[in-house]
């Protein structure tokens, strides 16, 4: 049986304003593939970035659609609703805690 050794997932994103944000996410004990988690996160964020470059989408609309996508995906899982909701809440709280602890590096603004 395969046992995952990784309990943390480092993730770095650079914003359009060249601000670098470094996260260290705690993974669920049930994570089967940290690589897949990382790849899916990349896909989601890349698609959002591409859409925001095409049209002006507010951060509120982005967050709302992500919350709705999470709710839809949650309902698609064939399991007890209360159990899935508990898992989702735990995952979201872990992710929010990682965001609170994330380090931010801004590009130094000098004279060119």
N, C-alpha and C positions, 0 to 999 in steps of 0.2 A: 504494500500500500504506500502511496506517495504521501509524504508529510511535508508541508510547507514550513520552511525555516524562517521566512521573513515575517516580521510582525509590524514593520514600518514600511511606508512607501514614500520616498522622497519625490517631490515634484516641483519643478521650477517653471515659471511662466514669465515671459517678458511682454509687457503691455506695449501698445502702439506708441506710448510716450517714452518707451525704453526703460520703464521701471521694472526691475527684476524682483519677483516675489518667490521666496523659497518656502515650501511647505514640507512638513514631515507628518504624513497621515498615519494614524494607527489603523491597521487592518483588522478586520473581523477575524475571529478564530476560525470562521467557516470559509475564509477566502481560499478558493481553489487555485487561482492563478494571478499573482500580483502583476505579472506582465500584461495579462488581458485587462485588468483593472486600469493600469496605466494607459494602455492603448485606447480603451473606450473613453477615458477622460480626455485624451488628446483629440479624438474624433469629435466629441461633443463641443469642446472649446474651440477647435479649429472651425467647425461649421458655424458656430455663433459669431466668431470673428469675421468670417467671410460674409455673413448676412449683414452685419453691422457696417461693413464697408460698402455694401450695395445700397442700403437704405438706413435712414436714421431710426434706430430702434432704441427705446429708452431702457435703462437698466431695470426699471420696475417691470416692464413687459418681459424682459429676458428672465428675471427671477420668477415671475408668475408662470411663464410657460415651463420652466424647469420644475417648479413645484407641481404643476399639472401633469407633466410627463412622469414624474415620480409616482403620483397617485394612480395614473393609468397603468403604469408598469406593475405597481403593487397589486392592483385588482386583477391583472392578467395572470398572476401566480396562483396556481391551484393549491391553495393551502388555507388554513384557518385565518380569517381576516384579522383577528386580534393578534395572532402570532406574527403575521407579516407586518402589521402596523407597529408592533413592539420592535421588531428588527429594524424597520425603516427609521423609527425615531432614534434608536441607539446609533445607527449609522450616521444620521444627520447630525446628531449631537457631537459625535467624534469628529466629523468633518468641520463643524463650526469651531470646535476647540482648536483644531489644527490651524484654522484661519486666524484665530485670535493670537496664536503663537508664531505665525509666519513672519519671517524676516523680510524687510523691504530694503532694497538698494536702489536709490535713485541716481540717475545719470547726473554727474556734476555739470552744472551749467556755467560755462565760462565764456569768454569773449573769443569769437572766431576771427 
